[in-house]
Amino acid sequence: MANSHRLPPILRVVTIAFALIAIILLGVAFLNQPQSALAEASLSEKFQLPNNAACLSCHMVEGQIKEFPNGDLISVVIAPETYGLSAHATLSCQVCHTNISGYPHPENLAQSSREYTLQYQNTCNQCHPSQATELMDSVHSRVMAEGNPNAPICADCHNPHQQPNIEKDEQGRLTTVEHAQSAMVCGQCHSTIYDEYAKSVHGTGVLVNKNPDVPSCIDCHGVHNVSGPSGGAVFRLSSPQICADCHTNEQIMSKYGLSTQVLQTYIADFHGTTVTLFEKLDPDQQINMPVCYDCHGVHDIRRSDDPEKGLHVKQNLLATCQKCHPDATENFPDAWLSHYIPDRNRYPLVYWVNEFYKYFIPTVLGGMGLFVVSDIYRRWVVDRRRKRTFPAETDEGQEGKLESTNTEDQSEEKPAEEQNQSMDDNRQDEENSQ
């Protein structure tokens, strides 16, 4: 009975042959897999659960394109060697692509490549909550909320399959390469501004000289909480402080022989005082007082001695002043002291005039004050004391005056009586003679 269920010899041979062929085919497929994919699979197995070998085995094949109903085309190729060096190398694909767990993938109803990208708008928030919070206050998020689908999201600045770890130095600052790269990222959307910036004194320092002291886009506008002129009066009023962050830094400015008194001298003049008052009292009010970038430029700031736009060239400075003061004459810019406080060596005439008035004005005002105080003292103290000291003399004088007045009255009355008596005597003599 037991032998009746055994396979015939020929079937056993065929079964073994098929098993051997299947094993050989699997071995060949494994050996033909690119070494980069094998390395990535090994990396995935070491750091990830589940690993990404299955996903990359398909998405590593070149030439794969996804077409959307509106005609947009995007590549779905992921290079294992690039992804293996990215900041997300230790994450499995399903962390971001949560709706995909096998093949074939579920149908995606996006009508355009942009609509497809926006499906992952909030995906980064689960791992980067602090950056997501900052992004909520940015001009980019505000533009997106206003209905502009082209406003950038995380994936537009940080390619999720290629973004490497951001390198920083010992002080926690971006390396010179990363610093320059940040400007290039902004230039992907703001190409016109990037072209202006690249020719400026700042852009040359960052992109060509790789100077970490020179500001890139993110130093002025922020990284995730990006602000800009579209933010209205608030950005305009706060812009002098943005410039002052670098230009009042003695450690940086001393390297280039630049004044660190820019903010102090600006606030001390009429323009800066007005801007400061508006910033504190009515920050939402738009003003026409000039701020730093009205005179020096925004993204196209040139060297101070640049013959075309440098403000140390008198004709350039005059043209700048005439933007607000169209009647300004050639001597009008002479009042500007280049953001330096006068001293014995720089603008000595202004310095000595200031020194003169520093002592002359307090002396004059002090003398006037002393005169006023002494007059008040004489009127309120001396006079009152005099009245309290001689009250009897004043009363006796008044009594004497009254007596004198009475005597005069009596003397005036006496001649009149004598005259009347004489008239009576004459009348009596005439009567007797008759």
C-alpha positions as CSV (number, residue, x, y, z in Angstrom):
1,M,0.0,0.0,0.0
2,A,2.8,2.4,0.9
3,N,4.5,1.9,-2.5
4,S,1.3,2.6,-4.4
5,H,1.5,6.4,-3.6
6,R,5.1,6.8,-4.7
7,L,5.7,8.8,-7.9
8,P,7.0,7.1,-11.0
9,P,10.7,7.5,-11.5
10,I,10.3,9.6,-14.6
11,L,8.1,12.2,-12.6
12,R,10.6,12.4,-9.9
13,V,13.4,13.1,-12.3
14,V,11.3,15.9,-14.0
15,T,10.5,17.5,-10.6
16,I,14.1,17.5,-9.5
17,A,15.1,19.0,-12.9
18,F,12.6,21.9,-12.6
19,A,13.8,22.6,-9.0
20,L,17.4,22.8,-10.2
21,I,16.5,25.1,-13.1
22,A,14.6,27.5,-10.7
23,I,17.5,27.7,-8.3
24,I,19.9,28.4,-11.2
25,L,17.6,31.2,-12.6
26,L,17.4,32.8,-9.2
27,G,21.1,32.7,-8.8
28,V,21.7,34.3,-12.2
29,A,19.2,37.1,-11.4
30,F,20.9,37.8,-8.1
31,L,24.4,37.8,-9.7
32,N,23.3,40.1,-12.5
33,Q,21.9,42.7,-10.0
34,P,24.1,45.9,-10.1
35,Q,26.6,46.1,-7.2
36,S,25.1,49.5,-6.2
37,A,21.7,47.9,-5.8
38,L,23.3,45.1,-3.7
39,A,25.1,47.6,-1.6
40,E,21.8,49.6,-1.1
41,A,20.0,46.4,-0.3
42,S,22.7,45.6,2.3
43,L,22.4,49.1,3.7
44,S,18.6,48.7,3.9
45,E,18.8,45.4,5.6
46,K,21.1,46.8,8.2
47,F,19.2,50.0,9.0
48,Q,15.6,49.5,7.8
49,L,12.6,47.4,8.5
50,P,11.3,46.6,6.0
51,N,14.1,47.1,3.5
52,N,13.9,49.0,0.2
53,A,15.5,46.4,-2.0
54,A,12.2,45.4,-3.6
55,C,11.2,49.0,-4.4
56,L,14.6,49.9,-5.8
57,S,14.9,46.7,-7.9
58,C,12.2,48.2,-10.1
59,H,12.7,52.0,-9.7
60,M,16.5,51.7,-10.5
61,V,15.7,50.9,-14.1
62,E,16.5,53.9,-16.3
63,G,13.9,55.5,-18.6
64,Q,10.8,55.0,-16.5
65,I,8.4,57.9,-17.0
66,K,5.0,58.6,-15.5
67,E,2.6,60.6,-17.7
68,F,-0.4,62.6,-16.3
69,P,-3.7,63.4,-18.0
70,N,-2.6,67.0,-18.6
71,G,0.5,65.8,-20.5
72,D,3.0,66.3,-17.7
73,L,5.9,63.8,-17.5
74,I,8.0,62.9,-14.5
75,S,10.8,60.4,-14.0
76,V,10.2,57.7,-11.4
77,V,13.8,56.5,-11.5
78,I,15.5,56.4,-8.1
79,A,19.3,55.8,-8.3
80,P,20.2,53.5,-5.4
81,E,23.7,55.0,-5.0
82,T,22.2,58.5,-4.7
83,Y,19.4,57.5,-2.3
84,G,21.9,55.5,-0.3
85,L,23.8,58.8,0.4
86,S,20.7,60.9,1.2
87,A,19.5,62.0,4.6
88,H,16.6,59.5,4.2
89,A,18.7,56.4,3.4
90,T,17.6,54.8,6.7
91,L,13.9,55.3,6.0
92,S,11.8,52.7,4.2
93,C,9.8,53.9,1.2
94,Q,6.5,53.3,3.0
95,V,7.3,56.0,5.6
96,C,6.4,58.6,2.9
97,H,4.5,56.4,0.4
98,T,2.1,55.1,3.0
99,N,-0.5,53.9,0.4
100,I,1.9,51.7,-1.4
101,S,2.7,48.3,0.0
102,G,3.2,46.1,-3.2
103,Y,2.9,45.9,-6.9
104,P,0.9,46.8,-8.8
105,H,0.5,50.2,-7.1
106,P,-2.9,51.6,-6.4
107,E,-4.2,54.1,-9.0
108,N,-3.2,57.7,-8.5
109,L,-5.8,60.2,-9.6
110,A,-3.5,63.2,-9.8
111,Q,-4.2,65.2,-13.0
112,S,-0.8,66.9,-13.2
113,S,2.7,66.5,-11.8
114,R,2.1,69.5,-9.5
115,E,-1.1,67.9,-8.1
116,Y,0.9,64.7,-7.5
117,T,3.6,66.6,-5.6
118,L,1.1,68.4,-3.5
119,Q,-0.3,65.1,-2.3
120,Y,2.9,64.9,-0.1
121,Q,2.6,68.4,1.2
122,N,2.2,67.4,4.8
123,T,4.3,64.2,4.7
124,C,7.4,65.8,6.1
125,N,5.6,67.1,9.1
126,Q,5.7,63.8,10.9
127,C,9.5,63.8,11.2
128,H,10.2,67.5,11.1
129,P,7.5,69.2,13.3
130,S,9.6,72.2,14.3
131,Q,10.3,73.1,10.7
132,A,6.7,72.6,9.8
133,T,5.7,75.0,12.5
134,E,8.0,77.7,11.2
135,L,6.8,77.1,7.7
136,M,3.2,77.9,8.7
137,D,4.3,81.6,9.3
138,S,6.2,81.9,6.0
139,V,5.3,83.9,2.9
140,H,5.3,80.7,1.0
141,S,2.5,79.1,3.1
142,R,0.5,82.4,2.9
143,V,0.7,82.3,-0.9
144,M,-0.3,78.7,-0.9
145,A,-3.3,79.5,1.3
146,E,-4.3,82.2,-1.1
147,G,-4.8,79.6,-3.8
148,N,-1.5,79.6,-5.6
149,P,-0.5,75.9,-6.1
150,N,3.0,76.8,-7.3
151,A,4.0,78.1,-3.9
152,P,7.0,75.9,-2.8
153,I,6.6,73.0,-0.4
154,C,9.3,71.0,1.3
155,A,9.9,68.7,-1.6
156,D,10.6,71.6,-4.0
157,C,13.6,72.7,-1.9
158,H,14.7,69.4,-0.6
159,N,14.5,66.5,-3.1
160,P,13.4,63.7,-0.8
161,H,15.3,61.0,-2.8
162,Q,18.5,63.0,-3.1
163,Q,18.8,65.5,-0.2
164,P,22.0,64.8,1.7
165,N,22.6,65.7,5.3
166,I,23.2,69.4,5.6
167,E,26.8,70.0,6.7
168,K,27.7,72.5,9.4
169,D,31.0,73.6,11.0
170,E,32.0,73.4,14.6
171,Q,30.1,76.6,15.4
172,G,26.9,75.2,14.0
173,R,27.0,77.4,10.9
174,L,26.5,76.1,7.3
175,T,29.7,75.2,5.5
176,T,30.7,77.5,2.7
177,V,29.4,75.0,0.1
178,E,26.0,74.6,1.8
179,H,25.8,78.4,2.3
180,A,26.2,78.9,-1.5
181,Q,23.9,76.0,-2.2
182,S,21.1,77.7,-0.3
183,A,21.1,80.6,-2.7
184,M,21.0,78.3,-5.6
185,V,17.9,76.5,-4.2
186,C,16.1,79.8,-4.0
187,G,17.2,80.6,-7.5
188,Q,15.2,77.6,-8.8
189,C,12.0,79.7,-8.5
190,H,13.4,83.3,-8.1
191,S,15.7,83.2,-11.2
192,T,15.5,86.9,-12.0
193,I,16.4,87.9,-8.4
194,Y,19.1,85.3,-8.4
195,D,20.7,86.8,-11.5
196,E,20.8,90.2,-9.8
197,Y,22.1,88.8,-6.6
198,A,24.9,86.8,-8.4
199,K,26.3,90.1,-9.7
200,S,26.1,92.0,-6.4
201,V,28.8,92.4,-3.8
202,H,27.0,89.8,-1.6
203,G,26.4,87.3,-4.4
204,T,30.0,87.4,-5.5
205,G,31.2,86.8,-2.0
206,V,28.9,83.8,-1.5
207,L,28.8,82.2,-4.9
208,V,32.4,82.9,-6.1
209,N,34.5,83.5,-3.0
210,K,32.6,81.1,-0.8
211,N,32.9,83.7,2.0
212,P,30.8,82.7,5.1
213,D,30.7,86.3,6.3
214,V,28.6,87.4,3.4
215,P,24.8,86.9,3.6
216,S,23.0,84.5,1.4
217,C,19.2,84.5,0.8
218,I,18.4,82.7,4.0
219,D,20.4,85.1,6.2
220,C,18.0,88.0,5.3
221,H,14.7,86.2,4.6
222,G,14.9,83.2,6.9
223,V,15.0,79.5,6.1
224,H,11.5,78.0,6.8
225,N,9.8,81.1,8.2
226,V,10.6,83.0,5.0
227,S,9.5,86.7,5.1
228,G,9.6,89.2,2.3
229,P,8.3,92.5,0.9
230,S,5.0,90.8,0.2
231,G,4.6,90.7,4.0
232,G,3.8,94.4,3.8
233,A,4.8,97.2,6.1
234,V,6.2,94.9,8.8
235,F,9.1,93.7,6.7
236,R,9.9,97.2,5.5
237,L,10.0,98.6,9.0
238,S,12.1,95.7,10.3
239,S,14.5,95.7,7.4
240,P,17.1,98.1,9.0
241,Q,17.6,95.6,11.8
242,I,18.1,92.8,9.3
243,C,21.0,94.7,7.7
244,A,22.3,95.7,11.1
245,D,22.7,92.0,12.2
246,C,25.8,91.9,10.1
247,H,26.8,95.5,9.7
248,T,27.0,96.2,13.5
249,N,29.1,93.1,14.0
250,E,32.5,94.4,14.9
251,Q,34.2,91.0,14.4
252,I,33.0,90.8,10.8
253,M,33.1,94.4,9.8
254,S,36.7,94.9,11.1
255,K,37.9,92.4,8.4
256,Y,36.7,94.7,5.6
257,G,37.2,98.2,7.2
258,L,33.5,98.9,7.3
259,S,31.7,101.1,9.8
260,T,29.7,99.4,12.5
261,Q,27.8,102.6,13.3
262,V,25.3,102.2,10.4
263,L,22.3,101.6,12.6
264,Q,23.2,104.2,15.2
265,T,23.7,106.9,12.6
266,Y,20.6,105.9,10.7
267,I,18.4,106.0,13.7
268,A,19.9,109.4,14.7
269,D,18.8,111.1,11.6
270,F,15.3,112.2,10.5
271,H,14.7,109.2,8.3
272,G,15.6,106.6,10.9
273,T,13.9,108.3,13.7
274,T,10.6,108.3,11.8
275,V,10.9,104.7,10.8
276,T,11.7,103.7,14.4
277,L,8.6,105.6,15.7
278,F,6.3,103.9,13.2
279,E,7.8,100.5,14.0
280,K,7.0,100.9,17.7
281,L,3.7,102.8,17.5
282,D,2.1,101.7,14.2
283,P,3.9,98.8,12.6
284,D,1.1,98.1,10.1
285,Q,1.3,101.6,8.7
286,Q,3.0,101.9,5.3
287,I,5.5,104.8,5.3
288,N,7.5,106.6,2.6
289,M,10.6,107.2,4.7
290,P,13.6,105.5,3.2
291,V,15.1,102.3,4.7
292,C,18.4,100.7,3.9
293,Y,17.5,99.0,0.7
294,D,15.9,102.2,-0.8
295,C,19.3,103.7,-1.0
296,H,21.7,100.8,-1.3
297,G,19.5,98.4,-3.3
298,V,18.0,95.1,-2.4
299,H,19.5,92.2,-4.3
300,D,21.8,94.2,-6.6
301,I,23.9,95.9,-3.9
302,R,27.2,96.9,-5.3
303,R,30.6,97.8,-3.8
304,S,30.7,101.3,-2.4
305,D,33.2,102.4,-5.0
306,D,31.4,100.8,-7.9
307,P,31.4,103.4,-10.7
308,E,27.8,102.5,-11.8
309,K,26.0,102.2,-8.5
310,G,28.4,102.7,-5.6
311,L,27.2,105.4,-3.2
312,H,30.8,106.7,-2.6
313,V,30.6,108.1,-6.1
314,K,29.0,111.5,-5.7
315,Q,26.9,111.4,-8.9
316,N,25.5,108.0,-7.9
317,L,24.6,109.3,-4.5
318,L,23.0,112.4,-5.9
319,A,20.8,110.3,-8.2
320,T,19.8,108.2,-5.2
321,C,18.8,111.3,-3.2
322,Q,16.8,112.7,-6.1
323,K,14.5,109.7,-6.0
324,C,12.9,111.3,-3.0
325,H,14.3,114.9,-3.3
326,P,13.9,115.7,-7.0
327,D,15.1,119.3,-6.4
328,A,18.3,118.2,-4.8
329,T,21.3,120.1,-6.1
330,E,24.9,118.9,-6.6
331,N,25.9,119.9,-3.0
332,F,22.9,118.1,-1.4
333,P,24.7,114.8,-0.8
334,D,27.5,116.5,1.1
335,A,25.5,116.3,4.2
336,W,25.8,112.5,4.3
337,L,28.7,111.2,6.4
338,S,28.7,107.7,5.1
339,H,27.3,106.2,8.3
340,Y,30.4,107.4,10.3
341,I,30.3,109.4,13.5
342,P,32.7,112.4,13.0
343,D,36.0,112.4,14.8
344,R,39.3,114.2,14.6
345,N,40.4,112.2,11.6
346,R,37.2,111.7,9.7
347,Y,35.1,114.8,9.1
348,P,37.1,117.0,11.6
349,L,35.2,120.2,10.8
350,V,31.9,118.6,11.8
351,Y,33.5,117.1,14.8
352,W,34.8,120.4,16.2
353,V,31.5,122.2,15.5
354,N,29.8,119.4,17.5
355,E,32.3,119.8,20.3
356,F,31.8,123.6,20.4
357,Y,28.0,123.2,20.6
358,K,28.4,120.5,23.1
359,Y,29.7,123.0,25.6
360,F,28.2,126.3,24.2
361,I,24.5,125.1,24.3
362,P,24.6,123.9,28.0
363,T,26.4,127.1,29.0
364,V,23.8,129.3,27.4
365,L,20.9,127.3,28.7
366,G,22.4,126.9,32.1
367,G,23.0,130.7,32.3
368,M,19.4,131.4,31.3
369,G,18.2,128.8,33.8
370,L,20.2,130.4,36.6
371,F,18.8,133.8,35.7
372,V,15.2,132.5,35.9
373,V,15.8,130.8,39.2
374,S,17.4,133.9,40.7
375,D,14.5,136.1,39.5
376,I,12.0,133.6,41.0
377,Y,13.9,133.7,44.2
378,R,13.9,137.5,44.3
379,R,10.2,137.7,43.6
380,W,9.0,134.9,45.9
381,V,11.5,134.9,48.7
382,V,13.2,138.3,49.1
383,D,10.1,140.5,48.5
384,R,7.9,138.5,50.8
385,R,10.6,138.5,53.5
386,R,10.8,142.3,53.2
387,K,7.1,142.7,53.6
388,R,7.1,140.6,56.7
389,T,10.0,142.5,58.3
390,F,8.7,146.1,57.9
391,P,4.9,146.0,58.4
392,A,4.9,148.7,61.2
393,E,6.9,151.3,59.2
394,T,4.4,150.9,56.4
395,D,1.4,151.4,58.8
396,E,3.1,154.6,60.4
397,G,3.7,156.0,57.1
398,Q,0.1,155.5,56.1
399,E,-1.1,157.3,59.3
400,G,1.3,160.2,58.8
401,K,0.0,160.5,55.3
402,L,-3.6,160.6,56.6
403,E,-2.7,163.3,59.2
404,S,-1.0,165.4,56.5
405,T,-4.0,165.1,54.3
406,N,-6.4,166.2,57.2
407,T,-4.1,169.2,57.9
408,E,-4.1,170.3,54.3
409,D,-7.9,170.0,54.2
410,Q,-8.2,172.1,57.3
411,S,-5.8,174.7,55.9
412,E,-7.8,174.8,52.8
413,E,-11.0,175.3,54.8
414,K,-9.6,178.0,57.1
415,P,-8.9,180.7,54.3
416,A,-12.5,180.1,53.1
417,E,-13.9,180.9,56.6
418,E,-11.7,183.9,56.9
419,Q,-12.8,185.1,53.5
420,N,-16.5,184.7,54.5
421,Q,-15.9,186.6,57.8
422,S,-14.2,189.5,55.9
423,M,-17.1,189.7,53.5
424,D,-19.6,189.9,56.5
425,D,-17.5,192.7,58.1
426,N,-17.5,194.7,54.9
427,R,-21.2,194.3,54.5
428,Q,-21.7,195.5,58.1
429,D,-19.6,198.6,57.5
430,E,-21.6,199.6,54.5
431,E,-24.9,199.3,56.4
432,N,-23.5,201.5,59.2
433,S,-22.4,204.2,56.8
434,Q,-25.8,204.5,55.4
